[in-house]
Amino acid sequence: MAKPPEPLADVLPQARWVVDAEVIEVVASGPTPPRKDAPPGSTSVGNLAAAQTVKLAVKQVLRGDSVRELVVEKPAAGYALKPGDKGPFLVDANMVILGRYGPDSWHPERIAAALKG
């Protein structure tokens, strides 16, 4: 069973940028991490997707400096990004995407309401 996203109230203060954006390029991908449940020395893979460097075309900035593109890091996580993926991205000052599931972590209306409130 998948873990739920982190509470938005815990993650939003870490976000330097909150943007509505689309992945336009996967610039680089790291090696696929070994399975968490794999025995030591095993090459079994599967429950984490590799870290990626991706370029985002920014449609709207909800928090942060006005930008048209961002090149950001997606850490090894339970999801992978591909060109065409879009939605709200929360990005920290180190240019790392926040949230367990990237743009699928929180509904855009929840993010907008949290930013207003």
C-alpha positions, 0 to 999 in steps of 0.5 A, spaced: 500 500 500 502 506 498 504 511 503 499 518 503 503 524 501 506 528 506 502 533 510 502 540 505 503 544 511 509 541 513 512 541 506 509 548 503 514 552 508 520 549 505 518 551 498 522 556 494 518 556 488 511 553 487 509 553 480 504 550 475 509 547 470 510 541 465 516 537 464 519 538 457 525 534 458 529 529 462 536 532 462 539 526 466 537 520 470 541 516 475 542 509 476 535 505 479 536 504 486 536 497 489 529 494 492 529 496 499 527 489 501 532 486 496 538 482 500 545 485 501 549 485 494 542 483 490 541 487 484 534 487 484 530 493 482 523 496 482 520 500 488 524 506 487 525 510 480 532 513 479 533 520 481 532 525 475 534 532 472 528 535 469 527 541 465 520 544 467 516 549 463 513 554 468 506 556 466 504 560 472 508 562 479 504 561 485 510 563 489 517 565 488 521 569 483 518 569 476 521 564 471 519 561 465 523 555 466 527 551 472 532 545 471 530 541 478 532 535 481 527 529 482 530 525 488 530 517 487 522 516 489 516 512 487 515 515 481 518 517 475 517 523 470 517 524 463 516 529 458 508 531 458 507 530 466 504 537 468 501 539 475 503 543 481 511 542 483 514 545 489 521 546 489 526 548 495 532 552 495 536 547 492 532 546 486 529 539 489 522 537 487 518 536 494 513 531 495 513 524 495 509 523 489 512 530 485 506 534 481 501 528 484 502 529 491 497 535 492 491 537 488 492 544 485 486 547 489 489 545 496 496 548 494 492 555 492 488 555 498 494 554 503 498 559 499 492 564 501 491 562 508 
